[in-house]
Amino acid sequence: MEPDNGKYSEFHPLSGILTHVLKYGQLKAPVSGQSRLLFLIIPGNPGIIEYYDRYMQVLYQSSEGTIPVWGISHAGHVSVPVRDITVEKAAYKACTLEGQIKHKVEFIKEHIPDDVKLILIGHSIGCYIIMRIMDHIDSHQVLRCFHLFPTIERMAESPKGQVATPLLKYLRWLGTLIVQMASYLSPHVQYRMLLWYFKGRNVPDCIYNASMTLFDPFCVSNVMYMANLEMQQVSSLDEDLLQKHLSKFSFYYGEDDHWCPKSYYFDIKKKFPHADIRLCNKGHDHAFVLESSDEMADITWKWIQPDIHKLTN
C-alpha cells in the first residue's frame, strides 16, 4: 500500500555500499502510446538526499502526484542500517568524484527502465555529475537536465573554494576528529546542537534529520574526501561536453553565490549565448534547501512545462 504522501525511503546496494534513495511516488506500469516521466535528483555535497525532502515533496505535489520524484544520496554520505569492513573498504573507491559518477550511472541502469523519460536535477556538484553521466547513459532517455547553482568549473578559484581548498587539503583530520568526539554525545544532545545552529532560520524538519548524519565520522570523512577532490578536479569548464548536450541543459545561477559567482554566469552566457542559462533574481542562496525549497520547486516545475507539453502533444 502506498503511503498517504507517496513517500518511500529505501536502501539499495550500489558500488558495494548501501545507498539511501528517497522516493515520492513509484513508476506506473507502461501504457502504450504514453510516455512515463521521472524526476531524478542528484544532490550537492554533503550528498544526503534527505536535505532535498521538502523540495522533492513540493515538486511531486506540483504534478499532482502524476510524475514521481526520486533522489539518490552519494555513496558513503549517509549512515546505513548495516555497515561492516567490506562496506568501509568499498567507500574509498566509490567516494571519489569519479566513483560517485559511476554510482549514479549504475543506479539509472539498474533501477530505471529504458522507456522512462528522465528529468535530471542537479544541485552544486550534482550538476557536474549529471554532465559527466550524460556520456554513460542513453541521452535519448533524458528529457531535460536542470543545473541548480552549478559548480562545474573553477571551484578552487571561487571565493568559497579559496578558503576551503587549504582546509580540505591539510585539516580534514581535524574535522573528522571533532565529529568523532561529537559522535559520543546522545542523539538528544546532538539534535539540540542542531536546533541551536539553525536558530532563527526557517528551515524544514528534513534539514535537522539530514544533519544528524553529520555526527557520523565515517560519513563526514567521505564528505570531506570528496570535497577535496572537487577542489582539485573541477577546474576548467568542459566546453565540448557542454556543447554536445547543450539542447538538454538548463542552468540556474545565483546572484550572490560564493561557490559559482555571478562572473561565472556571465562567462558561460558569453560562450553559449543561445543556451538556457538564467540568473536568479529572487535572492535564493546556493544552499537553497535550507530556506527556499518551495520556491525552487515552483521554479523547476514551471521551467519544465514546455518540455512536458511537447512530449505529450
Rosetta blueprint (number, residue, H / E / L):
1 M L
2 E L
3 P L
4 D L
5 N L
6 G L
7 K E
8 Y E
9 S E
10 E E
11 F E
12 H E
13 P E
14 L E
15 S L
16 G L
17 I E
18 L E
19 T E
20 H E
21 V E
22 L E
23 K E
24 Y E
25 G L
26 Q L
27 L L
28 K L
29 A L
30 P L
31 V L
32 S L
33 G L
34 Q L
35 S L
36 R E
37 L E
38 L E
39 F E
40 L E
41 I E
42 I E
43 P L
44 G L
45 N L
46 P L
47 G L
48 I L
49 I H
50 E H
51 Y H
52 Y H
53 D H
54 R H
55 Y H
56 M H
57 Q H
58 V H
59 L H
60 Y H
61 Q H
62 S H
63 S L
64 E L
65 G L
66 T L
67 I L
68 P L
69 V E
70 W E
71 G E
72 I E
73 S L
74 H L
75 A L
76 G L
77 H L
78 V L
79 S L
80 V L
81 P L
82 V L
83 R L
84 D L
85 I H
86 T H
87 V H
88 E H
89 K H
90 A H
91 A H
92 Y H
93 K H
94 A H
95 C L
96 T L
97 L H
98 E H
99 G H
100 Q H
101 I H
102 K H
103 H H
104 K H
105 V H
106 E H
107 F H
108 I H
109 K H
110 E H
111 H H
112 I L
113 P L
114 D L
115 D L
116 V E
117 K E
118 L E
119 I E
120 L E
121 I E
122 G E
123 H E
124 S L
125 I H
126 G H
127 C H
128 Y H
129 I H
130 I H
131 M H
132 R H
133 I H
134 M L
135 D L
136 H L
137 I L
138 D L
139 S H
140 H H
141 Q H
142 V E
143 L E
144 R E
145 C E
146 F E
147 H E
148 L E
149 F L
150 P L
151 T L
152 I L
153 E L
154 R L
155 M L
156 A L
157 E L
158 S L
159 P H
160 K H
161 G H
162 Q H
163 V H
164 A H
165 T H
166 P H
167 L H
168 L H
169 K H
170 Y H
171 L L
172 R H
173 W H
174 L H
175 G H
176 T H
177 L H
178 I H
179 V H
180 Q H
181 M H
182 A H
183 S L
184 Y L
185 L L
186 S L
187 P H
188 H H
189 V H
190 Q H
191 Y H
192 R H
193 M H
194 L H
195 L H
196 W H
197 Y H
198 F L
199 K L
200 G L
201 R L
202 N L
203 V L
204 P L
205 D H
206 C H
207 I H
208 Y H
209 N H
210 A H
211 S H
212 M H
213 T H
214 L H
215 F H
216 D L
217 P H
218 F H
219 C H
220 V H
221 S H
222 N H
223 V H
224 M H
225 Y H
226 M H
227 A H
228 N H
229 L H
230 E H
231 M H
232 Q H
233 Q H
234 V L
235 S L
236 S L
237 L L
238 D L
239 E H
240 D H
241 L H
242 L H
243 Q H
244 K H
245 H L
246 L H
247 S H
248 K H
249 F E
250 S E
251 F E
252 Y E
253 Y E
254 G L
255 E L
256 D L
257 D L
258 H L
259 W L
260 C L
261 P L
262 K H
263 S H
264 Y H
265 Y H
266 F H
267 D H
268 I H
269 K H
270 K H
271 K H
272 F L
273 P L
274 H L
275 A L
276 D E
277 I E
278 R E
279 L E
280 C L
281 N L
282 K L
283 G L
284 H L
285 D L
286 H L
287 A L
288 F L
289 V L
290 L L
291 E L
292 S L
293 S H
294 D H
295 E H
296 M H
297 A H
298 D H
299 I H
300 T H
301 W H
302 K H
303 W H
304 I H
305 Q H
306 P H
307 D H
308 I H
309 H H
310 K H
311 L H
312 T H
313 N L
